């Protein structure tokens, strides 16, 4: 089901349309279960002689894993003072903030924890920060579009300049104890 509902949308040349696929994995899903989903866009170009059409399909596969580390990603529209949730509805020029929460659901500590993500398409980096960090993780460094690898990593508390797009990572020193949880955040501006 699409939100907003699947109705034709007129797009002028040079404009972008963002489509997000949201997937719910039930708690009783077993290790190895997979979900294959496809998103298709059909285009009809106006004022073209002869008439032109195009169709594009993107495939997504999600696999359930029984790993101890759980990651949860949420988003909120900062420009509209929205709460964290799963909806990233935004207009050009608005700022979205993503929060990635990590939890050790296992019985042993996790060492060498790294959280990876990237700025979504049609957005630009607007900042990042640590959120909550358990005391057992004694240090954190990051790469963002402001200091992409191979540039040196900077401390996670470092304020960085906005702009650019691409991968990000937060690398933690120490161990994430069983039951331990924390989070990182980053902001983007919609193009």
C-alpha positions, 0 to 999 in steps of 0.5 A: 500500500502506498502513502499517499495512495497510488495516484498519478503524480505530475512531475516537471523536468528536473524535479524529484519524487522520493519513494520510501518502502517501509517493512514490518517484521513480526516478532515471531519471524524465524531466523532466515525468513525473507521478504522480497518487495518490488517498487515500480514507477511508470512514466508517461512523458507529455509533449513528446512526439512520438509518445514516450513511456518508461518503467523502472523497478527496484527490488528490496530483500529483507532477511531476518537474522537472530544476531544479538545486535538490534538496530532501530532507525526512526525519523522526525521532521525538525522543521515541523517539530514532529515526533520520532516515528517512521514517517519521513514526510518532508518538503524541499528545504525542510530538515529531517533528523534520524535517530539510530538506536542500538541494543545488545540483546545477547548474553555477551558484550559486543566489542568493536561496535560501528553504526553505518548509514548514509544520507538519503537521496535528494538530501544534504548533510546538516549535522550529526551527534551522539545521542545517549551512550552507555558508560561501557562505550568509552569513546566514539569517532565518526566520518560524515560527508563533512570528513569523508574517509580517508580523512581522519575521523573526528570525535562524535561530539565534534560539530561539523559543517553542513553540506554534502552527501554520502556515507557516515559511520560512528565507531565506538571504543569499549564494550556494549554490555548485554542489555546496553543501549544507546543512539546516534543522530544525524540531520539532513536537509531535503533538496 
